[in-house]
Amino acid sequence: MSQQTGTQPNQHYIGGEWTEGRGSETFASENPATGETLAEFHRGTQDDVDAALAAADEAFEEWRELSYIDRAEYLWDIYHELRDRHEELGEIVTKECGKEISEGKADVTEAWHMVEWAAGNARHPHGDVVPSEIGSKDAYMRRKPRGVVGCITPWNFPVAIPFWHMAIALVEGNTVVWKPAEQTPWCGQIIAEMMEDAGIPDGVFNMVQGFGDAGSAIVDDERVDTVLFTGSAEVGHEISSKVGGEAGKLAACEMGGKNGIVITEEADLDIAVHSAVMSSFKTTGQRCVSSERLIVHTDVYDEFKERFVEVAERVAVGDPLEEDTFMGPAIEADHVEKIRKHNELAREEGANVLVDRFELPDDEIPDGHEDGHWVGPFVYEIDYDTDLRCLKEECFGPHVALLEYEGDIERALEIHNDTPYGLAGAVISEDYRQINYFRDHADLGLAYANLPCIGAEVQLPFGGVKKSGNGYPSAREAIEAVTERTAWTMNNSKEIEMAQGLSADITTRDD
C-alpha cells in the first residue's frame, strides 16, 4: 500500500519496515514542467544507511540459501504489476522527470523487460563445464553471490535502471541497499512499495532516500561488496577510485558520453536526419547516449545541415504529458544553467550558431507551466579542432555541434574518437565497408548503424569505454559484477594425478 498519504513526508524502507530515519531534514520531489511539489520525503543520513546495510548484511545468508528459482519467484509479482500499471506509472515518470509521455511509458516497459529477463534467467543453465587435462577429473565453474550490493541510480530512467541493477542482484542471491536519485524519489517510493507487496524478505531489499552524502555512505562502507552506479562521469570516477583501493570490492559504473554520429557521403539523408534528431533531442538531450556531435561528410554536409536545422527549429517543445510533444523540460533549474554555460562556451570558441531556442518565447511555454525548466534546441557548426572544449565536454542537454569532414571513413573516425568518452555512437551509410569500419574502430560500448544511438535493449550489454565507464550493468554483464566465480575441480579416481605432468609422488628420506 502506498505510503503517500496526507501531507506527511514519505519514509525510507529498511529491514522490512517504513521508517522516518534518524535525520530531521526533508526534501521535495518537483514536477520539472510546472515547478509544483509532488511529494515530500525524509532525507537519509549516514545512520540510516548504516541501518540499511546492517539489515542487508543480516539477511544475506538466509537469502543466498534459496534456489535461483525461489528467489526469482518474488520478482514475477513485480513484473505483472509493472505491466498492469503501465499507463499510470508512465505518467508518474513523466511528471517527475519531465520526459515526454511515450518515453515515460517506455521507461516502465524497459523495467518489466529487465525483471522478465532476470527472473527467467533463473531457470536457464548456470556455470560452465570445462574439460580437464586429466580424464578422471571433473572441472567446472559456478557462481555465488558477492553479498551486499549498493545501488545508486539516476533520475532520467527512474524505473528502468533501478531494475537493471536490482533485479539481477537479487536473483543472483545478493541483498540490496538502494539510493534513488534525489530528483525522482516518488518513483523510488513506488518501487519500494512493489518490493514490499511482493513479499521480499525483510532486509533483502532496502531503500534510503537522499542526496550524495547518502550515496557516499553506501560506497564507503566495508559491508558493501559491489557498487552498481549509473550517473555522471565525475561521480562515477570518484566511486571507482574509492572502490579500487579496497581489496575484494567491485564497482561497475556506467557514465556519460560525448556521443557522435558519423554521416558519410554514402548516407541515406532521410535516415540521417531522422536518426540525428532522435539522438540529439529525445529526453531533451538528457540521456547518457544522446548525440552532441554530428560528423558529416562534405559531399552531403550542406543538404544535411539545411534539413537538420529545419527540423530543430520546429521540434515541438511542450507539456510532456501531451502526446504531440517531442521535448519536455530540463530536470531542474541548476541543469538549465549548466546547459546555458555550454552554449556560451561554444560561442566563445567560435561556433556559428544555426539554431538558438535556449530561451523559449512565452507562446511556446504551455499554459500553467511558466515555472517549468524550459529549454529548446541549440545547434551550431564549428571547424574541428582537437583543443575545443565544446567538443570534449558533455553538456547533457539539447546542445549539438555539426562538424564537416573531408576524406574517407578513416578521417571521420579520427574525429569521432577524439573525445575522452566512449559510450554510444552511430554511422549512417549505405556502404557496408564503411559500416564495418566504424563497427571495428569506433571507441564505443554501444554502436549503431543507420539508427539513432539511443534505444538500448535489456538483453544486450550496456556500457562504454574510456571515461564512459568500467562496467556493463545490464543482463549477463551485470552478473559478473554481483557474483564471484569458483573454478571447481573434483577427482573421481582413487589415485591422484596432476595436470601439466606434475608429479604426485611423495618421497621421503627413507625412499
C-alpha positions as CSV (number, residue, x, y, z in Angstrom):
1,M,0.0,0.0,0.0
2,S,1.3,3.5,-0.9
3,Q,2.9,5.5,1.9
4,Q,1.9,8.7,0.1
5,T,-0.9,9.7,2.4
6,G,-1.9,13.1,3.6
7,T,0.9,15.6,3.8
8,Q,3.4,13.5,5.8
9,P,6.8,13.1,4.3
10,N,7.4,9.7,2.8
11,Q,9.8,7.3,4.5
12,H,12.7,5.0,3.9
13,Y,12.3,1.3,3.7
14,I,14.8,-0.5,5.9
15,G,14.7,-4.1,7.2
16,G,11.1,-4.6,6.0
17,E,9.8,-1.5,7.8
18,W,8.9,2.0,6.8
19,T,10.9,4.5,8.9
20,E,11.4,8.2,9.1
21,G,15.1,7.5,9.9
22,R,17.4,9.4,12.2
23,G,17.5,12.7,10.3
24,S,15.3,15.8,10.7
25,E,15.5,17.2,7.1
26,T,13.1,16.6,4.3
27,F,13.1,17.4,0.6
28,A,10.6,17.6,-2.2
29,S,10.0,15.9,-5.5
30,E,9.2,18.6,-8.1
31,N,7.5,18.4,-11.4
32,P,10.1,20.0,-13.8
33,A,7.4,21.0,-16.2
34,T,5.3,23.1,-13.7
35,G,7.5,23.6,-10.7
36,E,4.9,22.1,-8.4
37,T,5.8,19.9,-5.5
38,L,4.7,16.3,-6.0
39,A,5.6,14.9,-2.5
40,E,7.9,15.3,0.5
41,F,10.5,12.8,1.6
42,H,12.7,12.2,4.6
43,R,16.3,12.8,3.7
44,G,18.6,9.9,4.6
45,T,21.6,10.2,6.8
46,Q,24.7,8.1,7.4
47,D,22.9,6.5,10.3
48,D,20.0,5.5,8.0
49,V,22.5,3.9,5.6
50,D,24.1,2.1,8.4
51,A,20.8,0.7,9.5
52,A,20.0,-0.4,5.9
53,L,23.4,-2.1,5.5
54,A,23.1,-3.9,8.8
55,A,19.7,-5.2,7.7
56,A,21.1,-6.3,4.3
57,D,24.1,-7.9,5.9
58,E,22.0,-9.9,8.3
59,A,19.5,-11.0,5.7
60,F,22.2,-12.2,3.2
61,E,23.0,-15.7,4.5
62,E,19.3,-16.8,4.5
63,W,18.6,-15.3,1.1
64,R,21.6,-16.8,-0.6
65,E,20.4,-20.3,0.6
66,L,17.3,-20.1,-1.5
67,S,17.4,-21.5,-5.0
68,Y,17.6,-19.2,-8.0
69,I,14.1,-20.2,-8.9
70,D,12.7,-19.4,-5.4
71,R,14.4,-16.0,-5.4
72,A,13.1,-15.2,-8.9
73,E,9.5,-16.1,-7.8
74,Y,9.3,-12.9,-5.8
75,L,10.1,-10.8,-9.0
76,W,7.2,-12.2,-11.0
77,D,4.7,-10.3,-9.0
78,I,6.7,-7.1,-9.7
79,Y,6.8,-8.0,-13.4
80,H,3.0,-8.3,-13.5
81,E,2.5,-5.1,-11.5
82,L,4.7,-3.1,-13.8
83,R,2.7,-4.3,-16.8
84,D,-0.7,-3.8,-15.1
85,R,0.2,-0.3,-14.1
86,H,2.0,0.7,-17.3
87,E,-0.1,3.7,-18.1
88,E,-0.2,5.0,-14.5
89,L,3.5,4.6,-13.8
90,G,4.4,6.1,-17.2
91,E,2.6,9.3,-16.3
92,I,4.3,9.3,-12.9
93,V,7.7,9.0,-14.6
94,T,6.8,11.9,-16.9
95,K,5.5,14.1,-14.1
96,E,8.6,13.5,-12.0
97,C,11.5,13.6,-14.6
98,G,9.9,15.6,-17.4
99,K,10.5,13.3,-20.4
100,E,7.5,13.1,-22.8
101,I,4.9,10.5,-22.2
102,S,5.9,7.9,-24.7
103,E,9.4,7.9,-23.0
104,G,7.8,7.7,-19.6
105,K,5.9,4.6,-20.6
106,A,8.9,3.1,-22.3
107,D,10.8,3.5,-19.1
108,V,8.3,1.3,-17.4
109,T,8.3,-1.2,-20.3
110,E,12.1,-1.4,-20.1
111,A,11.8,-2.1,-16.4
112,W,9.5,-5.1,-16.8
113,H,11.7,-6.4,-19.7
114,M,14.6,-6.4,-17.2
115,V,12.6,-8.1,-14.5
116,E,11.4,-10.7,-17.0
117,W,15.0,-11.3,-18.2
118,A,16.4,-11.7,-14.7
119,A,13.6,-13.9,-13.4
120,G,13.5,-16.0,-16.5
121,N,17.3,-16.4,-16.4
122,A,16.9,-18.2,-13.1
123,R,15.8,-21.3,-15.0
124,H,18.5,-21.2,-17.6
125,P,21.8,-23.1,-17.3
126,H,24.4,-21.6,-15.0
127,G,28.1,-22.1,-15.0
128,D,30.4,-23.8,-17.5
129,V,31.7,-27.3,-17.7
130,V,35.4,-27.1,-18.6
131,P,37.5,-30.1,-19.8
132,S,40.3,-31.2,-17.6
133,E,43.7,-32.5,-18.7
134,I,43.0,-35.5,-16.5
135,G,40.3,-37.8,-17.6
136,S,39.4,-38.8,-14.1
137,K,38.7,-35.2,-13.1
138,D,35.5,-33.1,-13.5
139,A,36.1,-29.3,-13.8
140,Y,33.5,-26.6,-14.0
141,M,32.8,-23.0,-12.9
142,R,30.0,-22.0,-10.7
143,R,28.9,-18.6,-9.4
144,K,28.0,-17.5,-5.9
145,P,26.6,-14.1,-4.7
146,R,29.0,-11.5,-3.5
147,G,26.9,-10.3,-0.6
148,V,25.6,-6.7,-0.1
149,V,25.1,-4.7,-3.3
150,G,24.9,-0.9,-3.1
151,C,22.8,0.6,-6.0
152,I,22.9,4.3,-6.9
153,T,20.7,5.2,-9.8
154,P,20.0,8.3,-11.9
155,W,16.8,10.4,-12.4
156,N,16.5,10.2,-16.2
157,F,15.5,6.5,-16.1
158,P,13.9,6.3,-12.6
159,V,12.2,2.9,-13.0
160,A,14.2,1.1,-15.7
161,I,17.7,1.5,-14.4
162,P,16.9,0.5,-10.8
163,F,15.6,-2.8,-12.0
164,W,18.7,-3.2,-14.3
165,H,20.7,-3.1,-11.1
166,M,18.5,-4.8,-8.5
167,A,16.6,-7.5,-10.4
168,I,19.8,-9.3,-11.3
169,A,21.5,-8.6,-8.0
170,L,18.5,-10.2,-6.1
171,V,18.0,-13.2,-8.3
172,E,21.8,-14.0,-8.1
173,G,21.4,-14.1,-4.3
174,N,22.6,-10.7,-3.1
175,T,20.9,-8.3,-0.8
176,V,20.5,-4.7,-1.8
177,V,20.7,-1.2,-0.4
178,W,19.4,1.4,-2.9
179,K,19.6,5.1,-3.1
180,P,17.3,6.6,-5.8
181,A,18.1,9.9,-7.4
182,E,17.0,12.8,-5.3
183,Q,15.2,14.3,-8.3
184,T,12.9,11.2,-8.6
185,P,12.1,9.9,-5.1
186,W,8.4,9.3,-6.0
187,C,9.4,6.6,-8.5
188,G,11.7,5.2,-5.8
189,Q,8.8,5.1,-3.4
190,I,6.7,3.1,-5.7
191,I,9.4,0.6,-6.4
192,A,10.0,0.1,-2.7
193,E,6.2,-0.5,-2.3
194,M,6.3,-3.1,-5.1
195,M,9.1,-4.9,-3.3
196,E,7.2,-4.9,-0.1
197,D,4.0,-6.1,-1.8
198,A,5.9,-8.9,-3.5
199,G,6.9,-10.2,0.0
200,I,10.7,-9.8,-0.4
201,P,12.0,-11.0,2.9
202,D,12.9,-8.3,5.5
203,G,16.4,-6.8,4.9
204,V,16.9,-8.3,1.4
205,F,15.8,-5.0,-0.2
206,N,16.3,-1.7,1.5
207,M,15.8,1.9,0.2
208,V,17.3,5.1,1.6
209,Q,16.1,8.3,0.0
210,G,18.5,11.2,-0.1
211,F,21.4,13.0,-1.7
212,G,25.0,12.4,-2.5
213,D,26.1,12.1,1.2
214,A,23.8,9.0,1.5
215,G,25.3,7.6,-1.7
216,S,28.8,8.2,-0.4
217,A,28.0,6.4,2.8
218,I,26.9,3.3,0.8
219,V,30.1,3.4,-1.3
220,D,32.4,3.9,1.7
221,D,31.0,1.1,3.9
222,E,33.1,-2.0,4.2
223,R,30.0,-4.2,4.3
224,V,29.2,-3.3,0.6
225,D,30.8,-5.9,-1.7
226,T,29.7,-4.4,-5.0
227,V,28.6,-0.9,-6.0
228,L,26.4,-0.5,-9.1
229,F,26.3,3.1,-10.3
230,T,24.8,4.9,-13.2
231,G,25.2,8.6,-13.4
232,S,27.7,11.4,-14.1
233,A,31.4,10.7,-15.0
234,E,32.6,12.9,-12.2
235,V,30.8,10.9,-9.5
236,G,31.5,7.5,-11.2
237,H,35.2,8.1,-11.4
238,E,35.2,9.1,-7.7
239,I,33.4,5.9,-6.8
240,S,35.8,3.8,-9.0
241,S,38.8,5.4,-7.4
242,K,37.5,4.7,-3.9
243,V,36.4,1.2,-4.5
244,G,39.6,0.4,-6.5
245,G,41.6,0.9,-3.3
246,E,39.7,-1.7,-1.3
247,A,40.7,-5.3,-1.9
248,G,37.9,-7.6,-2.9
249,K,35.4,-4.8,-3.5
250,L,34.0,-4.1,-7.0
251,A,32.3,-1.2,-8.7
252,A,30.5,-1.3,-12.1
253,C,30.0,2.3,-13.2
254,E,28.1,3.4,-16.3
255,M,28.6,7.0,-17.0
256,G,28.2,9.7,-19.6
257,G,29.3,10.4,-23.2
258,K,30.1,13.0,-25.8
259,N,28.5,10.8,-28.4
260,G,28.8,11.2,-32.1
261,I,27.1,10.2,-35.3
262,V,29.1,9.8,-38.5
263,I,27.2,10.6,-41.6
264,T,29.2,9.6,-44.7
265,E,28.9,10.6,-48.3
266,E,27.0,7.3,-48.8
267,A,24.3,8.1,-46.3
268,D,20.6,8.0,-46.9
269,L,19.8,11.5,-45.7
270,D,16.2,10.7,-44.7
271,I,17.7,8.1,-42.2
272,A,20.5,10.5,-41.3
273,V,18.2,13.4,-40.3
274,H,15.7,11.2,-38.5
275,S,18.4,9.4,-36.5
276,A,20.2,12.7,-35.6
277,V,17.1,14.4,-34.4
278,M,16.1,11.4,-32.3
279,S,19.6,11.1,-30.9
280,S,20.1,14.7,-30.1
281,F,16.7,15.8,-28.7
282,K,14.9,12.9,-27.2
283,T,14.7,13.3,-23.4
284,T,15.7,16.9,-24.1
285,G,19.2,15.5,-24.7
286,Q,19.3,14.2,-21.1
287,R,20.4,10.7,-21.9
288,C,23.9,9.4,-21.4
289,V,23.7,8.1,-25.0
290,S,22.4,11.4,-26.6
291,S,24.4,12.7,-29.5
292,E,26.1,16.1,-29.2
293,R,28.4,15.7,-32.3
294,L,27.2,15.2,-35.9
295,I,30.2,14.4,-38.1
296,V,29.1,14.9,-41.7
297,H,31.0,14.4,-45.0
298,T,31.5,17.5,-47.1
299,D,29.6,16.0,-50.1
300,V,26.3,15.9,-48.1
301,Y,27.0,18.5,-45.5
302,D,25.0,21.4,-46.9
303,E,21.9,19.4,-47.6
304,F,22.1,17.6,-44.2
305,K,22.6,20.9,-42.4
306,E,19.6,22.5,-44.1
307,R,17.3,19.6,-43.3
308,F,18.5,19.1,-39.7
309,V,18.3,22.8,-38.9
310,E,14.8,23.0,-40.3
311,V,13.6,20.2,-38.0
312,A,15.4,21.6,-35.0
313,E,13.7,24.9,-35.5
314,R,10.3,23.2,-35.4
315,V,10.7,20.4,-32.8
316,A,7.7,20.5,-30.5
317,V,8.7,21.5,-27.0
318,G,5.8,21.4,-24.6
319,D,3.8,19.7,-21.9
320,P,5.4,16.2,-21.6
321,L,2.0,14.6,-20.8
322,E,0.7,15.6,-24.2
323,E,1.3,13.0,-27.0
324,D,2.2,15.7,-29.6
325,T,5.2,16.9,-27.5
326,F,8.6,15.8,-28.7
327,M,10.7,17.5,-26.0
328,G,9.8,18.2,-22.4
329,P,11.6,20.4,-19.8
330,A,15.1,20.0,-18.3
331,I,15.2,18.3,-15.0
332,E,15.9,21.3,-12.7
333,A,16.9,25.0,-12.7
334,D,20.6,24.1,-12.0
335,H,20.7,22.0,-15.1
336,V,19.2,24.8,-17.2
337,E,22.1,26.9,-16.1
338,K,24.6,24.2,-17.0
339,I,23.2,23.9,-20.5
340,R,23.3,27.7,-20.8
341,K,27.1,27.7,-19.9
342,H,27.8,25.0,-22.5
343,N,26.0,27.1,-25.2
344,E,28.1,30.1,-24.2
345,L,31.3,28.1,-24.3
346,A,30.6,27.1,-27.9
347,R,30.1,30.7,-28.8
348,E,33.3,31.7,-27.1
349,E,35.2,29.0,-29.0
350,G,34.0,30.3,-32.4
351,A,30.7,28.5,-33.1
352,N,28.5,29.6,-35.9
353,V,25.1,29.3,-34.2
354,L,22.4,27.8,-36.5
355,V,19.6,27.3,-34.0
356,D,19.2,29.0,-30.7
357,R,16.0,28.2,-28.9
358,F,17.5,28.1,-25.5
359,E,15.2,30.8,-24.2
360,L,11.8,29.8,-25.5
361,P,9.3,32.6,-26.2
362,D,6.2,32.8,-24.0
363,D,3.9,31.4,-26.6
364,E,5.9,28.1,-26.7
365,I,5.6,27.5,-23.0
366,P,2.3,25.7,-22.1
367,D,-0.3,27.5,-20.1
368,G,0.2,26.8,-16.4
369,H,3.8,25.7,-16.9
370,E,5.5,29.1,-16.6
371,D,7.6,27.8,-13.6
372,G,8.9,24.8,-15.5
373,H,12.5,24.4,-16.5
374,W,12.3,25.0,-20.3
375,V,15.0,24.9,-22.9
376,G,15.0,24.3,-26.6
377,P,17.5,23.0,-29.2
378,F,20.8,24.7,-29.6
379,V,22.6,23.8,-32.9
380,Y,25.9,25.2,-34.2
381,E,28.6,24.4,-36.7
382,I,32.3,24.7,-35.9
383,D,35.6,23.8,-37.6
384,Y,37.0,20.7,-35.9
385,D,39.9,21.3,-33.6
386,T,41.2,18.8,-31.1
387,D,41.6,21.5,-28.4
388,L,37.9,22.7,-28.4
389,R,36.3,22.1,-25.1
390,C,32.8,22.3,-26.6
391,L,33.6,19.1,-28.5
392,K,35.0,17.3,-25.5
393,E,32.8,18.2,-22.5
394,E,29.4,16.5,-22.0
395,C,26.5,19.0,-21.8
396,F,23.7,16.5,-21.2
397,G,21.2,18.7,-23.0
398,P,19.9,19.6,-26.5
399,H,23.2,21.0,-27.5
400,V,24.5,19.8,-30.9
401,A,27.7,20.5,-32.9
402,L,27.8,20.0,-36.7
403,L,31.4,19.1,-37.9
404,E,32.2,18.9,-41.6
405,Y,34.9,16.5,-42.7
406,E,36.6,15.6,-46.0
407,G,38.2,12.3,-47.0
408,D,37.4,8.7,-46.1
409,I,35.8,6.9,-43.2
410,E,39.2,6.7,-41.5
411,R,39.2,10.5,-41.2
412,A,35.7,10.5,-39.8
413,L,36.7,8.0,-37.1
414,E,39.8,10.1,-36.2
415,I,37.4,13.0,-35.3
416,H,34.8,10.7,-33.8
417,N,37.3,9.1,-31.4
418,D,38.8,12.4,-30.3
419,T,37.0,12.6,-27.1
420,P,37.7,11.3,-23.6
421,Y,34.4,9.4,-23.6
422,G,33.3,6.2,-25.4
423,L,29.7,5.3,-24.7
424,A,27.5,5.3,-27.8
425,G,27.5,6.3,-31.4
426,A,26.2,5.6,-34.9
427,V,27.2,5.5,-38.5
428,I,24.8,6.4,-41.3
429,S,25.9,4.8,-44.6
430,E,24.7,2.6,-47.4
431,D,28.2,1.2,-47.8
432,Y,28.7,-1.9,-45.7
433,R,32.5,-1.4,-45.7
434,Q,32.1,2.0,-44.1
435,I,29.7,0.5,-41.6
436,N,32.0,-2.3,-40.7
437,Y,35.0,0.0,-40.4
438,F,33.0,2.1,-37.9
439,R,32.0,-1.0,-36.0
440,D,35.6,-2.2,-35.7
441,H,37.3,1.1,-35.0
442,A,34.9,3.4,-33.1
443,D,35.8,3.7,-29.4
444,L,32.4,2.7,-28.1
445,G,30.5,0.3,-26.0
446,L,27.2,0.8,-27.9
447,A,27.4,1.2,-31.7
448,Y,24.5,1.5,-34.2
449,A,24.3,1.5,-38.0
450,N,21.5,3.5,-39.8
451,L,19.8,4.1,-36.4
452,P,19.7,6.6,-33.7
453,C,22.4,6.0,-31.0
454,I,19.6,5.6,-28.4
455,G,17.3,2.7,-27.7
456,A,19.1,0.0,-25.6
457,E,17.6,-3.4,-25.2
458,V,18.0,-5.1,-21.8
459,Q,19.4,-8.4,-23.2
460,L,22.5,-6.6,-24.6
461,P,25.4,-5.2,-22.7
462,F,25.1,-1.5,-21.8
463,G,28.2,0.5,-21.0
464,G,31.2,2.2,-22.5
465,V,34.9,2.6,-22.7
466,K,37.4,5.3,-21.7
467,K,35.8,7.9,-19.4
468,S,32.3,6.5,-20.0
469,G,32.6,3.5,-17.7
470,N,34.2,0.4,-16.2
471,G,31.2,-1.9,-16.3
472,Y,28.1,-3.0,-18.1
473,P,25.2,-3.0,-15.6
474,S,22.8,-5.0,-17.8
475,A,21.9,-8.6,-18.5
476,R,24.8,-11.1,-18.3
477,E,27.4,-8.5,-17.8
478,A,25.8,-7.3,-14.6
479,I,26.0,-10.9,-13.3
480,E,29.8,-10.6,-13.5
481,A,29.7,-7.6,-11.1
482,V,27.4,-9.2,-8.5
483,T,28.8,-12.7,-8.3
484,E,32.1,-14.5,-7.8
485,R,33.2,-17.4,-9.9
486,T,34.7,-20.5,-8.3
487,A,36.6,-22.9,-10.5
488,W,35.7,-26.3,-9.1
489,T,37.7,-29.5,-9.8
490,M,36.8,-32.9,-8.4
491,N,38.8,-36.1,-8.6
492,N,36.7,-39.3,-9.4
493,S,39.7,-41.6,-9.1
494,K,41.2,-43.4,-6.1
495,E,44.5,-42.1,-7.3
496,I,45.8,-38.5,-7.5
497,E,47.0,-37.4,-10.9
498,M,48.1,-33.9,-11.6
499,A,48.0,-31.7,-14.7
500,Q,51.0,-30.4,-16.7
501,G,52.8,-33.7,-15.9
502,L,53.4,-32.5,-12.3
503,S,54.5,-35.5,-10.2
504,A,52.0,-36.6,-7.5
505,D,54.6,-38.9,-5.9
506,I,55.5,-38.2,-2.3
507,T,59.1,-39.2,-1.4
508,T,60.6,-39.3,2.0
509,R,64.2,-39.7,3.2
510,D,63.7,-43.4,3.7
511,D,63.0,-43.9,-0.1
